[in-house]
Amino acid sequence: MKKPTLQDVAKLASVSQSTVSQFLNGRYKHMGKDTKKRIEEAIISLEYQPNAVARGLKQKKTTTIGIIVANILHRFSTQVSRGIEDICHQYEYHTIICNADDDPEKEKKYVDMLKAKQVDGFIIIPTGLNEGLYKDLVKERYPLIFLDRKVETLSVPTVTLRNVKAGYEATLHLLDQNHENIAFISSPLTVSTRKERYQGYVKALEDKGAGIKENYVFGGDMNHLKDKFSAMLEAKDPPTAVICGNDRVLKSVLPVLKQQNISMPDELALITFDEVEFSEFFTPAITTVEQPAYEMGEKAADLLLQRINGKAEQAVGETQEFEPKLKIRESSLYKR
């Protein structure tokens, strides 16, 4: 059967095509109730579906935004994506979510793909290794928001956590529990989020007069994490506490503790960044540094839609920082 057209809807509703178009675009504030009812009934009767591509070309908008996350396996990524999607759904925008795996080549391919799909703007958790790519987006005047991570060389609105404070408070809590040998385990210290958490760790140790022991720090390839952490625990003077840089690090750390039959918190106290799902139901319950990921996603979406709709300047590189929340549970409470 022939697909119904805008003209068919207008004819059945006894109105002009421009009136139907206004209705479909939500411009019916001054339209009579009877007119709106006839158009609605005609659309339902004909099972009419607007051509989104043609509509987007006419309006110079596709009402679609591109989201590129660093790694979809992180609970943070799924939570911020949900926050973004909820705000976009509220304003009738569509989302395309891409997983870059912290790979700059993959990130570039996704940016090119999303540009080809004529998205109206981008929210990116940047790998930090594609500065030229980000600069091109700015030059081409794409509305762009960075999420979680800063790119210091660019004036782009960024939504992030107060990560130095987060690292400081986590370390200070362990120091207050009389721990001196505190390990810091992270994926590569190449992006602002991880670097700032490490800075907070170092600052807390310095402020309390505790020595920084480099052999207690790992910030490298995740493939080597288990071996490096195992070696720390088997050393002559092993750490008595550990801070995990994110939830994926925690997933590598816990099997090592089980393999070496090390109990928490009696033999090793533990804190992890990211509110791990069901963390309060673990035995022992895990102390976490929570970041309000869902709210951060909502804020990023709000900032982007403001720029898409001309309600904010594209070039203003403001940084919106959210507060971390230390949730103290059993895994970090043993006093030596």
HUCORUR-V69196 format. One line per field, one symbol per residue. burial: + if it has 9 or more other C-alpha atoms within 8 Angstrom, else -. Layout:
# HUCORUR-V69196
burial: ???
This chain:
# HUCORUR-V69196
burial: ---+-+--+++-+-+-+-+++++-----------++-++-+++----+------+++---++++++++++++-++-+++++++++++++---+++-++++++-+-+++-+---+----++++++++++-+----+-++---++++++++++---++++++++++++++++++-++-+-+-+++++++++-++++++++++++++++---------+++++-+--++-+++-+-----++++++++++-++-++--+++---++++--++++++++---+----+++++++++++++++++++++-+++--------+----+-+-+-+++++++--
